[in-house]
Amino acid sequence: MKVLVTGATGFIGKKLCQVLLDEGHEVVVLSRRASIDSASDAKRSQGIQTFVWNPEASSPPVEAWNGVEAVIHLAGEPVAASRWTEEQKRRIRDSRVKGTRNLVDGMKKLSVRPKVLVCGSAVGYYGNRGDQQLEESSEAGRGFLSDVCVEWEREAEQARSFGVRVAPVRIGVVLDEGGGALDKMLLPFKLGLGGRLGDGRQWFPWIHLDDIVGIIRHALLNEQVTGPINGVAPESVTNAEFTKQLAAALHRPTFFPVPEFALKIVMGEMADVVLNSMRVLPKVALATGYKFKHARLRPALESLFK
């Protein structure tokens, strides 16, 4: 299969592209840069082509679509890259909403269209929901991230009107030692300075990198997956439990809880990312036959720190 991928330079995208290549698929990458890394020529020989695309400015170049059978759209400004100024919030929104709109517009103009669009989304869709169990059919929450996710998915769903199967993946906190949220958490924990965030009772929707790549691949290949699919592990834990398990996996204490007011002083509105409670369940993934490699938190963490 020939698969077009955006967001290939992110740590999810890199792993995903390698899995697709290992399985014998061809990969077409849309990137803001002319090459996705210093080894771009070698990667082209392995089955990757790279085309330059500015997501907010226009549809992808027509030549990038040649022979493409499926699309995986992961591109977007990192949510936790910097404090949420009004300008940064605009970048987060526009990179997702305008980028997806331009991507779908490009698909619509084709005479032969891809069969499926797997689009990134986030568990932020659900907002701060306390102890409520959240499945794909649960309504959207309130707040900046919820609003962005609703608009993001709405743009992706437009592809359904011209016969494309659409599967937004609502991605949780992805665990990998080499990137993402866990990478930022590790130093204070390794120094014995880690601790729960706020009161620690908020639910923490986590997933191992292997499984978010697996769920994206599952959504790509399994025609039963249509509509949103939650990209989270089946074991729900609170932030306090996650903190405890992470410290245990690193053989470190957890002495320094961070109070909510301090997080809000340091992070501003972005503190919602770590303080909101979302007890998200992977109902669609399980119902459509996805088998988790890392269903429980402690073994998942230990697999990263071998």
N, C-alpha and C positions, 0 to 999 in steps of 0.2 A: 504494500500500500504506500502511496505517496502522501505524506502528511506535512502540512504547513504549520509551523510553530512560531508563535510570538512569545517574548519573554524567555528566550532560550539562554540568556546570559545569567538569569537568576539561578539560585541553587536548586530549585525544583526543576527548572527548565533544563539545566545541564544534565542532571541525572536522567530526566525523562528522555532527552534526545539520545543519550547513550543506550538506554534500554531499547528504544525504537530501532536504533542502528543494529544492536546485537541481535534483534529478532528479524533483521533483514528488510526493514522498511526503508524507504527513501525519505529524507527529511529536507524540507525547504524552510529556511529561517528568515523571518523578517526582523531586521535590526536597525537601530538608529545609526549604527556604524557600518562601514563597508565590509568589515570582517568581524566575526564574533570573538576571535582571539588570535594569538600569534600563530596558532597552528591551523588557521583557516584553510590553507591549501591542502594540507593533509586530510582535514576533515571533509573537504569536498570530494576527495578521492575515495572516502569511506561512504559517501552517499549524502553529504550535506551540501546544499546550495544556499548562498546568502544573498538577500536583496535588501537594499536600503529602504526604510520606511519611517516616516514621521507620523505616528498614530493620530495626533491631534490635527494634522494639517490636511491630509488627503487620504483617498483610498490607496491600498497597496498597488505597486506597479503591475500592469496587466501580465507581463511575462512571468511574474512569480507564481501565477495560478496554473500554469501549463501542466496538465495531468494530475493536479491535486485532487485527492479523493476525500480528504478529511482535514479539519482545522482544529488545532488546540491553541486557544488564545489566553495567554497568561500575563501579557504585558501590563504594567501599571507602576506608577510612582510608589516606592516603598512607603508603607503607612507609618512606620516608626523611624524613618530616616532622620527627622528633625522635629522640633516643636511645631505645633499646628498654628502657624500664623494664617491669616486669611489667604495669603499667596500660596502657602503650602497646601492648604485645603483645596484651593482651586486646582493645583497640580494633581493632587490625589484624585479629585473628581474627574477632571477633564481627560487625564490619561486613560481612565477606565471608560467613562461614558462616551466621550467624543471618539476615543480610539476604537471602541467596539462598534459605534455607529458607522465609522468610516470603513471598518473591516467588512461589516455586513453589506454596506452599500456596494463595495467592490465585488462581493459574492453575487449580489443581485444582478449585476450587469453581465455576468458570464452566461454564455450559451450552454455550457456544461458545468454544473455547479457541484461542489463537494456534497457528500451525502450527510455529513455530520459536523456540527460545531460543538466542541467541548470548550466551554468558556469558564475562566476563573471567576469566582465570587468568594465570599468569606462568611464565616459564622457571625461576623458583625451584623449581618442581615437581621438577626433575631433581637439585637439590643440587650438591655439589662433586664433579665427575666427571673431573677431569684432562683428558686428551686424547681420551677416548671420544667417538665421534660419536653424537649423541643425536637420535633420531627420535620421532615421536608414540607409537610402540609401546614405547619404552624405559621401564623401570620407574622409579618415583619414587625420589628420593634420601632423605637423612636431614637432620634439622634443622628449625628452627622454620618457615622459609618453605616447605619441602617439605611439612611436615605441614599447614600452612594450605591450600596449594594442593590437596592430596589431599582434604581435607574440603570445600573450596569446590566442587570439581568433582563430588564425590559428591552434594552437595545439588542441584546443577544437573541431574545425571543422573536424579534422581527424576522429572523431568517426562517422561522417555521412557516411563514406565510408563502414562501416560495419553495416549500418541499424539503427543507433541511431539518434533520433531527437535531434538537438543541438540548444540551445537558450542562447547565451551570453547576460547577463544583464548589460548594460552600466550604472553603478550606479553613481548618482549625489552626492551632499553634503547631507548626511543624518542627519536630525534634530532629536535629542533626548537629553533630559536634562542629561541623565546618561552616555553619551559616545559620541565618534566621534568629529567632528569639533566644534559643538555647545558647547560642554562641555568646550572646551578650550577657547571659546570666552566669556563665561559668566562672569568670575571674573572681567575683566576690565570694562565690561558694568555695572555690579552691583555696581562698585565703581564710576560710572560716568565718566570713562576714555575711553569709547569705541568710535569708529569712523570709517568712511569709510576707505577702503584700496586703496592706490593709488589715482587715480582720481575718483574712484567710478563708472565709466561708464561701466566697464566690467560686462557682464551678469553672473548671479550667479545661476547655475542649482541645485536647492534644491529639497528635497523630505522628507516627514515625515517618521519616522521609520515604522509606521503602514503600509504605502503605499509601501515602498520598500519590506517589507516582503510580502505584498499582491501581488505585481507584480511578485516576485519570485514564489510564490504559483500559480499564474495565469499561468506563463510560464510552470510550472511543470504539471499542469492539463489540460491545453487547447492546443489541438493538432494543432490549427491554428497558434500557436506561433512557428515559425521555423526560425532560423536566429536571428540577434540581436534585442533586445528590449530595448528602453531607459527607465531607471529607474529614472525619474524626474517628478515633478509636472507639471500640464498643465499651471500654471500661471508663466510666465517668469518675473523675476525682475533683476534689476542691483544691484551691490554691495551697492551702495548708498541707494537704496530703501530698500534692506534687512536690512542694518544698522539702518535705520530710523524705520522700523517696529519692529525690535528686541528691540531697545531702548524704543519704545512706549509700547511694551508688558511687559517690565520690569519696566516701569515708571521711566526711567532714561534719562538724556540728552546725546547728541552725540557731544562732544566738541573737540575731539582729533583725527582728521584724521591722518592716518599714511602714509607718502609719500613713493612713489615707491622706491626711492633710499635707504631709511632706511630699508624697507623690504628686499631689496637685500643684504644689509650689514649684517643684522641679520640672514637671512634665506638662502642666497646664491641662487643657482639654484632652490631650493625648493620653492622660492617665486612665481614661475610660477603657482603653485597650486592655489594661491589666486588672482593672477594678470591676468591670461589668461581669455579671454572672450569667453564664450560658450553659445549661445542662443539655448538650446537643447529642442526639443519638443517630447512628448511621443506619437508619431503617431501610432505605432504598438499597444501599450497598449489600446489606445482608440478605434482603429479600430477593435480589437478583443474582445471588450466588458468589459474591466476592468473599474470598478467604483471606483474613488478615494474617500477616506474617508476625505482627507485634500487637496482639490484642490487649496485653496487660502492661501497665506502666513500668514496673520494676525491671522485668526482663528487657523491655524496650530500651531503657536507659543503660542497662548493663551491656547491651549489645553495642552501644555507642562508645563505651569507655573501656573496652577490652584492652 
